[in-house]
């Protein structure tokens, strides 16, 4: 498997939804992501037309976090991402593993926590979606 595209989905019915808006518009200038020891990056674009994603709702906010590093699931100690908006910081802890099989490298997410609470996710063949 190649590297995964990372999306963070803020569902329309989520209590977090309104904190991603300013004056009725998505506040994309104030949304930042930090993966590993890299500096915070305001790299998000807001994606539309992702109806191929399980549970897709056109009013959900889909934040594009870019492509995860190839070795993202290699370390069983987990990976920590920080997502910030104008009002809150979300600490996202992902524990997973990878293994080889006849199709190549396969990834498994063992645990996903957002701010110390279990979170849901979708892991497709080329994408990884974290739900807030």
N, CA, C and O atoms as a GROMACS GRO file, in nm:
protein
  528
    1UNK      N    1   0.084  -0.119   0.000
    1UNK     CA    2   0.000   0.000   0.000
    1UNK      C    3   0.088   0.125   0.000
    1UNK      O    4   0.192   0.130   0.066
    2UNK      N    5   0.045   0.221  -0.072
    2UNK     CA    6   0.116   0.347  -0.074
    2UNK      C    7   0.077   0.432   0.045
    2UNK      O    8   0.002   0.388   0.132
    3UNK      N    9   0.127   0.553   0.049
    3UNK     CA   10   0.094   0.641   0.161
    3UNK      C   11  -0.054   0.679   0.160
    3UNK      O   12  -0.119   0.681   0.055
    4UNK      N   13  -0.104   0.708   0.277
    4UNK     CA   14  -0.245   0.744   0.294
    4UNK      C   15  -0.264   0.895   0.287
    4UNK      O   16  -0.178   0.972   0.331
    5UNK      N   17  -0.377   0.936   0.231
    5UNK     CA   18  -0.422   1.074   0.242
    5UNK      C   19  -0.495   1.085   0.375
    5UNK      O   20  -0.576   0.999   0.409
    6UNK      N   21  -0.466   1.190   0.450
    6UNK     CA   22  -0.530   1.213   0.579
    6UNK      C   23  -0.640   1.316   0.564
    6UNK      O   24  -0.619   1.425   0.510
    7UNK      N   25  -0.758   1.281   0.612
    7UNK     CA   26  -0.869   1.376   0.620
    7UNK      C   27  -0.918   1.378   0.764
    7UNK      O   28  -0.919   1.275   0.832
    8UNK      N   29  -0.958   1.494   0.809
    8UNK     CA   30  -1.024   1.505   0.938
    8UNK      C   31  -1.164   1.556   0.908
    8UNK      O   32  -1.182   1.664   0.852
    9UNK      N   33  -1.263   1.476   0.948
    9UNK     CA   34  -1.402   1.509   0.917
    9UNK      C   35  -1.468   1.566   1.043
    9UNK      O   36  -1.467   1.504   1.149
   10UNK      N   37  -1.524   1.685   1.028
   10UNK     CA   38  -1.602   1.746   1.135
   10UNK      C   39  -1.747   1.735   1.091
   10UNK      O   40  -1.791   1.807   1.001
   11UNK      N   41  -1.819   1.646   1.154
   11UNK     CA   42  -1.956   1.619   1.112
   11UNK      C   43  -2.049   1.735   1.147
   11UNK      O   44  -2.032   1.802   1.249
   12UNK      N   45  -2.145   1.756   1.060
   12UNK     CA   46  -2.241   1.866   1.077
   12UNK      C   47  -2.310   1.861   1.213
   12UNK      O   48  -2.338   1.966   1.271
   13UNK      N   49  -2.339   1.742   1.263
   13UNK     CA   50  -2.410   1.731   1.391
   13UNK      C   51  -2.316   1.722   1.511
   13UNK      O   52  -2.361   1.697   1.623
   14UNK      N   53  -2.187   1.741   1.489
   14UNK     CA   54  -2.088   1.736   1.596
   14UNK      C   55  -2.091   1.864   1.679
   14UNK      O   56  -2.112   1.972   1.623
   15UNK      N   57  -2.069   1.855   1.811
   15UNK     CA   58  -2.061   1.977   1.892
   15UNK      C   59  -1.940   2.064   1.854
   15UNK      O   60  -1.937   2.182   1.886
   16UNK      N   61  -1.842   2.006   1.786
   16UNK     CA   62  -1.722   2.080   1.745
   16UNK      C   63  -1.744   2.164   1.619
   16UNK      O   64  -1.665   2.252   1.588
   17UNK      N   65  -1.850   2.136   1.546
   17UNK     CA   66  -1.874   2.193   1.413
   17UNK      C   67  -1.865   2.346   1.412
   17UNK      O   68  -1.794   2.403   1.328
   18UNK      N   69  -1.934   2.412   1.501
   18UNK     CA   70  -1.940   2.558   1.498
   18UNK      C   71  -1.806   2.623   1.529
   18UNK      O   72  -1.783   2.738   1.490
   19UNK      N   73  -1.716   2.553   1.598
   19UNK     CA   74  -1.587   2.613   1.632
   19UNK      C   75  -1.493   2.623   1.511
   19UNK      O   76  -1.384   2.680   1.522
   20UNK      N   77  -1.533   2.569   1.398
   20UNK     CA   78  -1.453   2.580   1.276
   20UNK      C   79  -1.503   2.691   1.184
   20UNK      O   80  -1.457   2.704   1.071
   21UNK      N   81  -1.597   2.771   1.233
   21UNK     CA   82  -1.655   2.879   1.154
   21UNK      C   83  -1.626   3.015   1.218
   21UNK      O   84  -1.607   3.026   1.339
   22UNK      N   85  -1.623   3.117   1.134
   22UNK     CA   86  -1.614   3.256   1.180
   22UNK      C   87  -1.706   3.336   1.089
   22UNK      O   88  -1.689   3.337   0.967
   23UNK      N   89  -1.802   3.403   1.148
   23UNK     CA   90  -1.898   3.485   1.074
   23UNK      C   91  -1.963   3.407   0.961
   23UNK      O   92  -1.977   3.457   0.849
   24UNK      N   93  -2.003   3.284   0.991
   24UNK     CA   94  -2.077   3.201   0.896
   24UNK      C   95  -1.994   3.132   0.789
   24UNK      O   96  -2.050   3.058   0.708
   25UNK      N   97  -1.864   3.156   0.786
   25UNK     CA   98  -1.775   3.094   0.687
   25UNK      C   99  -1.675   3.004   0.758
   25UNK      O  100  -1.638   3.029   0.873
   26UNK      N  101  -1.630   2.899   0.690
   26UNK     CA  102  -1.527   2.814   0.748
   26UNK      C  103  -1.401   2.897   0.767
   26UNK      O  104  -1.353   2.963   0.675
   27UNK      N  105  -1.349   2.894   0.888
   27UNK     CA  106  -1.235   2.977   0.927
   27UNK      C  107  -1.104   2.907   0.892
   27UNK      O  108  -1.026   2.872   0.980
   28UNK      N  109  -1.080   2.887   0.762
   28UNK     CA  110  -0.965   2.808   0.721
   28UNK      C  111  -0.831   2.875   0.748
   28UNK      O  112  -0.728   2.807   0.745
   29UNK      N  113  -0.828   3.004   0.773
   29UNK     CA  114  -0.702   3.072   0.807
   29UNK      C  115  -0.658   3.043   0.950
   29UNK      O  116  -0.544   3.074   0.986
   30UNK      N  117  -0.744   2.985   1.031
   30UNK     CA  118  -0.712   2.959   1.172
   30UNK      C  119  -0.710   2.810   1.204
   30UNK      O  120  -0.719   2.773   1.321
   31UNK      N  121  -0.698   2.726   1.103
   31UNK     CA  122  -0.695   2.581   1.125
   31UNK      C  123  -0.554   2.532   1.093
   31UNK      O  124  -0.504   2.549   0.982
   32UNK      N  125  -0.492   2.469   1.193
   32UNK     CA  126  -0.353   2.425   1.180
   32UNK      C  127  -0.340   2.278   1.219
   32UNK      O  128  -0.417   2.228   1.301
   33UNK      N  129  -0.243   2.211   1.160
   33UNK     CA  130  -0.215   2.072   1.190
   33UNK      C  131  -0.066   2.055   1.211
   33UNK      O  132   0.016   2.113   1.139
   34UNK      N  133  -0.030   1.974   1.311
   34UNK     CA  134   0.110   1.940   1.335
   34UNK      C  135   0.121   1.789   1.339
   34UNK      O  136   0.054   1.724   1.419
   35UNK      N  137   0.206   1.732   1.254
   35UNK     CA  138   0.233   1.588   1.252
   35UNK      C  139   0.379   1.570   1.290
   35UNK      O  140   0.468   1.630   1.230
   36UNK      N  141   0.402   1.486   1.388
   36UNK     CA  142   0.538   1.457   1.437
   36UNK      C  143   0.605   1.585   1.482
   36UNK      O  144   0.542   1.672   1.543
   37UNK      N  145   0.733   1.597   1.451
   37UNK     CA  146   0.809   1.714   1.498
   37UNK      C  147   0.810   1.826   1.396
   37UNK      O  148   0.884   1.924   1.411
   38UNK      N  149   0.731   1.814   1.293
   38UNK     CA  150   0.726   1.920   1.193
   38UNK      C  151   0.657   2.042   1.253
   38UNK      O  152   0.582   2.031   1.350
   39UNK      N  153   0.684   2.154   1.194
   39UNK     CA  154   0.619   2.276   1.243
   39UNK      C  155   0.471   2.272   1.208
   39UNK      O  156   0.428   2.201   1.117
   40UNK      N  157   0.394   2.351   1.281
   40UNK     CA  158   0.252   2.362   1.249
   40UNK      C  159   0.236   2.413   1.107
   40UNK      O  160   0.310   2.502   1.063
   41UNK      N  161   0.140   2.357   1.037
   41UNK     CA  162   0.116   2.402   0.901
   41UNK      C  163  -0.031   2.432   0.882
   41UNK      O  164  -0.118   2.355   0.921
   42UNK      N  165  -0.056   2.544   0.820
   42UNK     CA  166  -0.192   2.579   0.781
   42UNK      C  167  -0.208   2.527   0.638
   42UNK      O  168  -0.212   2.603   0.542
   43UNK      N  169  -0.219   2.394   0.628
   43UNK     CA  170  -0.217   2.330   0.496
   43UNK      C  171  -0.354   2.281   0.453
   43UNK      O  172  -0.368   2.218   0.348
   44UNK      N  173  -0.453   2.309   0.532
   44UNK     CA  174  -0.582   2.250   0.503
   44UNK      C  175  -0.649   2.315   0.384
   44UNK      O  176  -0.645   2.436   0.366
   45UNK      N  177  -0.709   2.232   0.305
   45UNK     CA  178  -0.806   2.280   0.210
   45UNK      C  179  -0.936   2.210   0.246
   45UNK      O  180  -0.935   2.102   0.305
   46UNK      N  181  -1.043   2.271   0.213
   46UNK     CA  182  -1.174   2.216   0.245
   46UNK      C  183  -1.220   2.139   0.122
   46UNK      O  184  -1.231   2.195   0.013
   47UNK      N  185  -1.248   2.011   0.139
   47UNK     CA  186  -1.282   1.925   0.027
   47UNK      C  187  -1.433   1.911   0.013
   47UNK      O  188  -1.506   1.902   0.112
   48UNK      N  189  -1.477   1.910  -0.108
   48UNK     CA  190  -1.618   1.883  -0.142
   48UNK      C  191  -1.621   1.770  -0.243
   48UNK      O  192  -1.518   1.736  -0.302
   49UNK      N  193  -1.737   1.712  -0.263
   49UNK     CA  194  -1.752   1.609  -0.365
   49UNK      C  195  -1.684   1.478  -0.331
   49UNK      O  196  -1.635   1.408  -0.420
   50UNK      N  197  -1.680   1.445  -0.204
   50UNK     CA  198  -1.616   1.321  -0.161
   50UNK      C  199  -1.720   1.215  -0.132
   50UNK      O  200  -1.711   1.144  -0.032
   51UNK      N  201  -1.818   1.204  -0.218
   51UNK     CA  202  -1.930   1.114  -0.194
   51UNK      C  203  -1.889   0.967  -0.190
   51UNK      O  204  -1.967   0.883  -0.145
   52UNK      N  205  -1.770   0.935  -0.237
   52UNK     CA  206  -1.720   0.798  -0.232
   52UNK      C  207  -1.680   0.757  -0.091
   52UNK      O  208  -1.655   0.638  -0.066
   53UNK      N  209  -1.673   0.851   0.002
   53UNK     CA  210  -1.633   0.821   0.140
   53UNK      C  211  -1.753   0.771   0.219
   53UNK      O  212  -1.862   0.829   0.213
   54UNK      N  213  -1.732   0.663   0.291
   54UNK     CA  214  -1.837   0.603   0.375
   54UNK      C  215  -1.896   0.707   0.470
   54UNK      O  216  -1.821   0.774   0.542
   55UNK      N  217  -2.027   0.720   0.472
   55UNK     CA  218  -2.095   0.813   0.562
   55UNK      C  219  -2.084   0.959   0.522
   55UNK      O  220  -2.103   1.047   0.606
   56UNK      N  221  -2.052   0.987   0.396
   56UNK     CA  222  -2.032   1.124   0.350
   56UNK      C  223  -2.160   1.206   0.360
   56UNK      O  224  -2.269   1.159   0.327
   57UNK      N  225  -2.145   1.330   0.407
   57UNK     CA  226  -2.253   1.428   0.412
   57UNK      C  227  -2.194   1.556   0.354
   57UNK      O  228  -2.089   1.601   0.399
   58UNK      N  229  -2.260   1.615   0.257
   58UNK     CA  230  -2.207   1.734   0.189
   58UNK      C  231  -2.185   1.852   0.283
   58UNK      O  232  -2.106   1.941   0.251
   59UNK      N  233  -2.253   1.856   0.398
   59UNK     CA  234  -2.236   1.967   0.491
   59UNK      C  235  -2.125   1.942   0.593
   59UNK      O  236  -2.087   2.033   0.667
   60UNK      N  237  -2.072   1.820   0.597
   60UNK     CA  238  -1.958   1.793   0.684
   60UNK      C  239  -1.838   1.873   0.635
   60UNK      O  240  -1.825   1.899   0.516
   61UNK      N  241  -1.751   1.911   0.727
   61UNK     CA  242  -1.626   1.977   0.690
   61UNK      C  243  -1.521   1.867   0.674
   61UNK      O  244  -1.498   1.789   0.766
   62UNK      N  245  -1.458   1.860   0.558
   62UNK     CA  246  -1.351   1.763   0.534
   62UNK      C  247  -1.220   1.840   0.523
   62UNK      O  248  -1.195   1.906   0.422
   63UNK      N  249  -1.138   1.832   0.625
   63UNK     CA  250  -1.010   1.900   0.626
   63UNK      C  251  -0.904   1.808   0.564
   63UNK      O  252  -0.889   1.694   0.606
   64UNK      N  253  -0.834   1.857   0.466
   64UNK     CA  254  -0.732   1.778   0.396
   64UNK      C  255  -0.599   1.798   0.467
   64UNK      O  256  -0.541   1.907   0.462
   65UNK      N  257  -0.551   1.694   0.533
   65UNK     CA  258  -0.426   1.702   0.608
   65UNK      C  259  -0.304   1.659   0.530
   65UNK      O  260  -0.196   1.645   0.587
   66UNK      N  261  -0.319   1.638   0.400
   66UNK     CA  262  -0.204   1.599   0.320
   66UNK      C  263  -0.178   1.450   0.325
   66UNK      O  264  -0.262   1.372   0.371
   67UNK      N  265  -0.063   1.410   0.277
   67UNK     CA  266  -0.024   1.270   0.271
   67UNK      C  267   0.058   1.235   0.394
   67UNK      O  268   0.153   1.304   0.429
   68UNK      N  269   0.020   1.126   0.460
   68UNK     CA  270   0.094   1.082   0.578
   68UNK      C  271   0.230   1.026   0.536
   68UNK      O  272   0.243   0.971   0.426
   69UNK      N  273   0.331   1.039   0.622
   69UNK     CA  274   0.461   0.979   0.591
   69UNK      C  275   0.448   0.828   0.571
   69UNK      O  276   0.363   0.764   0.634
   70UNK      N  277   0.531   0.770   0.486
   70UNK     CA  278   0.523   0.627   0.456
   70UNK      C  279   0.535   0.539   0.580
   70UNK      O  280   0.475   0.432   0.586
   71UNK      N  281   0.612   0.583   0.677
   71UNK     CA  282   0.633   0.501   0.797
   71UNK      C  283   0.539   0.538   0.911
   71UNK      O  284   0.568   0.509   1.027
   72UNK      N  285   0.428   0.600   0.880
   72UNK     CA  286   0.337   0.650   0.983
   72UNK      C  287   0.290   0.542   1.080
   72UNK      O  288   0.280   0.568   1.200
   73UNK      N  289   0.261   0.422   1.031
   73UNK     CA  290   0.209   0.315   1.116
   73UNK      C  291   0.318   0.218   1.162
   73UNK      O  292   0.286   0.112   1.215
   74UNK      N  293   0.444   0.251   1.144
   74UNK     CA  294   0.552   0.158   1.176
   74UNK      C  295   0.578   0.147   1.326
   74UNK      O  296   0.615   0.039   1.374
   75UNK      N  297   0.560   0.253   1.400
   75UNK     CA  298   0.598   0.256   1.541
   75UNK      C  299   0.477   0.226   1.628
   75UNK      O  300   0.382   0.303   1.631
   76UNK      N  301   0.481   0.115   1.699
   76UNK     CA  302   0.367   0.076   1.783
   76UNK      C  303   0.343   0.169   1.901
   76UNK      O  304   0.240   0.156   1.968
   77UNK      N  305   0.435   0.262   1.927
   77UNK     CA  306   0.413   0.355   2.038
   77UNK      C  307   0.308   0.459   2.002
   77UNK      O  308   0.255   0.527   2.090
   78UNK      N  309   0.277   0.473   1.876
   78UNK     CA  310   0.172   0.564   1.834
   78UNK      C  311   0.226   0.693   1.776
   78UNK      O  312   0.344   0.726   1.789
   79UNK      N  313   0.138   0.765   1.713
   79UNK     CA  314   0.167   0.895   1.654
   79UNK      C  315   0.071   0.996   1.714
   79UNK      O  316  -0.045   0.965   1.740
   80UNK      N  317   0.120   1.116   1.736
   80UNK     CA  318   0.036   1.222   1.791
   80UNK      C  319   0.027   1.335   1.690
   80UNK      O  320   0.128   1.382   1.639
   81UNK      N  321  -0.095   1.378   1.662
   81UNK     CA  322  -0.120   1.493   1.576
   81UNK      C  323  -0.185   1.600   1.662
   81UNK      O  324  -0.260   1.568   1.755
   82UNK      N  325  -0.157   1.723   1.632
   82UNK     CA  326  -0.225   1.834   1.698
   82UNK      C  327  -0.303   1.910   1.594
   82UNK      O  328  -0.248   1.952   1.492
   83UNK      N  329  -0.431   1.928   1.619
   83UNK     CA  330  -0.519   2.006   1.532
   83UNK      C  331  -0.568   2.124   1.613
   83UNK      O  332  -0.617   2.108   1.724
   84UNK      N  333  -0.554   2.243   1.556
   84UNK     CA  334  -0.596   2.364   1.627
   84UNK      C  335  -0.692   2.444   1.540
   84UNK      O  336  -0.678   2.450   1.418
   85UNK      N  337  -0.789   2.504   1.608
   85UNK     CA  338  -0.868   2.608   1.543
   85UNK      C  339  -0.862   2.729   1.635
   85UNK      O  340  -0.783   2.730   1.730
   86UNK      N  341  -0.941   2.829   1.610
   86UNK     CA  342  -0.932   2.952   1.688
   86UNK      C  343  -0.963   2.933   1.837
   86UNK      O  344  -0.915   3.009   1.920
   87UNK      N  345  -1.042   2.832   1.870
   87UNK     CA  346  -1.088   2.817   2.008
   87UNK      C  347  -1.037   2.695   2.082
   87UNK      O  348  -1.048   2.688   2.204
   88UNK      N  349  -0.980   2.596   2.011
   88UNK     CA  350  -0.949   2.471   2.078
   88UNK      C  351  -0.833   2.399   2.010
   88UNK      O  352  -0.808   2.415   1.890
   89UNK      N  353  -0.761   2.319   2.090
   89UNK     CA  354  -0.658   2.230   2.037
   89UNK      C  355  -0.703   2.087   2.060
   89UNK      O  356  -0.746   2.051   2.170
   90UNK      N  357  -0.693   2.005   1.958
   90UNK     CA  358  -0.730   1.864   1.966
   90UNK      C  359  -0.602   1.782   1.959
   90UNK      O  360  -0.523   1.797   1.865
   91UNK      N  361  -0.581   1.696   2.056
   91UNK     CA  362  -0.468   1.604   2.055
   91UNK      C  363  -0.521   1.470   2.004
   91UNK      O  364  -0.609   1.409   2.064
   92UNK      N  365  -0.466   1.427   1.893
   92UNK     CA  366  -0.512   1.304   1.828
   92UNK      C  367  -0.400   1.200   1.840
   92UNK      O  368  -0.292   1.219   1.786
   93UNK      N  369  -0.428   1.092   1.911
   93UNK     CA  370  -0.331   0.984   1.928
   93UNK      C  371  -0.376   0.864   1.846
   93UNK      O  372  -0.488   0.816   1.859
   94UNK      N  373  -0.287   0.816   1.761
   94UNK     CA  374  -0.317   0.703   1.673
   94UNK      C  375  -0.216   0.593   1.701
   94UNK      O  376  -0.096   0.613   1.688
   95UNK      N  377  -0.266   0.476   1.739
   95UNK     CA  378  -0.180   0.360   1.756
   95UNK      C  379  -0.218   0.260   1.648
   95UNK      O  380  -0.335   0.227   1.629
   96UNK      N  381  -0.118   0.212   1.578
   96UNK     CA  382  -0.143   0.118   1.470
   96UNK      C  383  -0.022   0.033   1.442
   96UNK      O  384   0.082   0.046   1.507
   97UNK      N  385  -0.036  -0.054   1.346
   97UNK     CA  386   0.074  -0.143   1.308
   97UNK      C  387   0.064  -0.172   1.160
   97UNK      O  388  -0.041  -0.154   1.098
   98UNK      N  389   0.174  -0.216   1.106
   98UNK     CA  390   0.175  -0.257   0.966
   98UNK      C  391   0.235  -0.397   0.956
   98UNK      O  392   0.316  -0.437   1.039
   99UNK      N  393   0.194  -0.467   0.855
   99UNK     CA  394   0.250  -0.600   0.830
   99UNK      C  395   0.247  -0.628   0.681
   99UNK      O  396   0.168  -0.569   0.607
  100UNK      N  397   0.333  -0.716   0.638
  100UNK     CA  398   0.340  -0.755   0.497
  100UNK      C  399   0.249  -0.875   0.473
  100UNK      O  400   0.241  -0.966   0.555
  101UNK      N  401   0.180  -0.874   0.360
  101UNK     CA  402   0.108  -0.992   0.315
  101UNK      C  403   0.125  -1.003   0.163
  101UNK      O  404   0.205  -0.930   0.105
  102UNK      N  405   0.052  -1.092   0.100
  102UNK     CA  406   0.069  -1.113  -0.044
  102UNK      C  407   0.035  -0.990  -0.128
  102UNK      O  408   0.077  -0.980  -0.244
  103UNK      N  409  -0.041  -0.898  -0.072
  103UNK     CA  410  -0.080  -0.776  -0.145
  103UNK      C  411   0.015  -0.660  -0.118
  103UNK      O  412   0.002  -0.554  -0.179
  104UNK      N  413   0.110  -0.679  -0.029
  104UNK     CA  414   0.201  -0.571   0.008
  104UNK      C  415   0.184  -0.538   0.155
  104UNK      O  416   0.147  -0.623   0.236
  105UNK      N  417   0.212  -0.413   0.188
  105UNK     CA  418   0.202  -0.371   0.327
  105UNK      C  419   0.057  -0.336   0.361
  105UNK      O  420  -0.009  -0.264   0.286
  106UNK      N  421   0.010  -0.387   0.474
  106UNK     CA  422  -0.128  -0.364   0.520
  106UNK      C  423  -0.121  -0.295   0.655
  106UNK      O  424  -0.038  -0.329   0.739
  107UNK      N  425  -0.208  -0.198   0.676
  107UNK     CA  426  -0.208  -0.120   0.799
  107UNK      C  427  -0.332  -0.149   0.881
  107UNK      O  428  -0.440  -0.174   0.827
  108UNK      N  429  -0.315  -0.144   1.011
  108UNK     CA  430  -0.427  -0.164   1.102
  108UNK      C  431  -0.421  -0.056   1.210
  108UNK      O  432  -0.317  -0.036   1.272
  109UNK      N  433  -0.531   0.013   1.231
  109UNK     CA  434  -0.539   0.110   1.340
  109UNK      C  435  -0.592   0.034   1.461
  109UNK      O  436  -0.701  -0.023   1.457
  110UNK      N  437  -0.515   0.035   1.568
  110UNK     CA  438  -0.554  -0.037   1.689
  110UNK      C  439  -0.629   0.050   1.787
  110UNK      O  440  -0.716   0.002   1.860
  111UNK      N  441  -0.597   0.179   1.789
  111UNK     CA  442  -0.663   0.270   1.882
  111UNK      C  443  -0.654   0.412   1.828
  111UNK      O  444  -0.552   0.451   1.772
  112UNK      N  445  -0.761   0.486   1.845
  112UNK     CA  446  -0.764   0.627   1.804
  112UNK      C  447  -0.831   0.705   1.915
  112UNK      O  448  -0.945   0.677   1.952
  113UNK      N  449  -0.760   0.804   1.967
  113UNK     CA  450  -0.813   0.886   2.075
  113UNK      C  451  -0.805   1.032   2.032
  113UNK      O  452  -0.706   1.075   1.972
  114UNK      N  453  -0.910   1.108   2.062
  114UNK     CA  454  -0.908   1.253   2.043
  114UNK      C  455  -0.935   1.314   2.179
  114UNK      O  456  -1.039   1.290   2.240
  115UNK      N  457  -0.839   1.393   2.227
  115UNK     CA  458  -0.847   1.453   2.361
  115UNK      C  459  -0.884   1.349   2.466
  115UNK      O  460  -0.974   1.371   2.547
  116UNK      N  461  -0.816   1.236   2.464
  116UNK     CA  462  -0.830   1.127   2.561
  116UNK      C  463  -0.962   1.051   2.554
  116UNK      O  464  -0.990   0.969   2.642
  117UNK      N  465  -1.042   1.075   2.453
  117UNK     CA  466  -1.166   0.998   2.434
  117UNK      C  467  -1.157   0.919   2.304
  117UNK      O  468  -1.097   0.964   2.207
  118UNK      N  469  -1.217   0.802   2.302
  118UNK     CA  470  -1.215   0.720   2.180
  118UNK      C  471  -1.283   0.796   2.067
  118UNK      O  472  -1.380   0.868   2.088
  119UNK      N  473  -1.229   0.778   1.948
  119UNK     CA  474  -1.284   0.846   1.830
  119UNK      C  475  -1.306   0.743   1.720
  119UNK      O  476  -1.250   0.634   1.722
  120UNK      N  477  -1.389   0.780   1.624
  120UNK     CA  478  -1.416   0.690   1.512
  120UNK      C  479  -1.332   0.732   1.392
  120UNK      O  480  -1.285   0.845   1.383
  121UNK      N  481  -1.314   0.637   1.302
  121UNK     CA  482  -1.233   0.663   1.184
  121UNK      C  483  -1.276   0.570   1.072
  121UNK      O  484  -1.348   0.472   1.094
  122UNK      N  485  -1.232   0.603   0.952
  122UNK     CA  486  -1.251   0.518   0.836
  122UNK      C  487  -1.112   0.500   0.774
  122UNK      O  488  -1.043   0.598   0.746
  123UNK      N  489  -1.071   0.376   0.754
  123UNK     CA  490  -0.943   0.347   0.692
  123UNK      C  491  -0.970   0.276   0.561
  123UNK      O  492  -1.009   0.159   0.559
  124UNK      N  493  -0.949   0.348   0.451
  124UNK     CA  494  -0.970   0.290   0.319
  124UNK      C  495  -0.839   0.242   0.260
  124UNK      O  496  -0.737   0.240   0.329
  125UNK      N  497  -0.840   0.206   0.136
  125UNK     CA  498  -0.718   0.156   0.074
  125UNK      C  499  -0.615   0.267   0.052
  125UNK      O  500  -0.495   0.239   0.046
  126UNK      N  501  -0.660   0.390   0.040
  126UNK     CA  502  -0.568   0.501   0.017
  126UNK      C  503  -0.598   0.623   0.104
  126UNK      O  504  -0.534   0.727   0.086
  127UNK      N  505  -0.691   0.614   0.195
  127UNK     CA  506  -0.724   0.730   0.277
  127UNK      C  507  -0.749   0.688   0.422
  127UNK      O  508  -0.786   0.575   0.451
  128UNK      N  509  -0.727   0.784   0.510
  128UNK     CA  510  -0.747   0.766   0.653
  128UNK      C  511  -0.827   0.887   0.700
  128UNK      O  512  -0.778   1.000   0.692
  129UNK      N  513  -0.948   0.864   0.749
  129UNK     CA  514  -1.037   0.973   0.790
  129UNK      C  515  -1.060   0.964   0.939
  129UNK      O  516  -1.102   0.860   0.990
  130UNK      N  517  -1.032   1.072   1.009
  130UNK     CA  518  -1.056   1.081   1.152
  130UNK      C  519  -1.180   1.166   1.172
  130UNK      O  520  -1.191   1.275   1.115
  131UNK      N  521  -1.275   1.117   1.251
  131UNK     CA  522  -1.398   1.191   1.279
  131UNK      C  523  -1.386   1.267   1.410
  131UNK      O  524  -1.344   1.211   1.512
  132UNK      N  525  -1.423   1.396   1.407
  132UNK     CA  526  -1.432   1.475   1.531
  132UNK      C  527  -1.576   1.481   1.571
  132UNK      O  528  -1.610   1.543   1.673
   0.00000   0.00000   0.00000
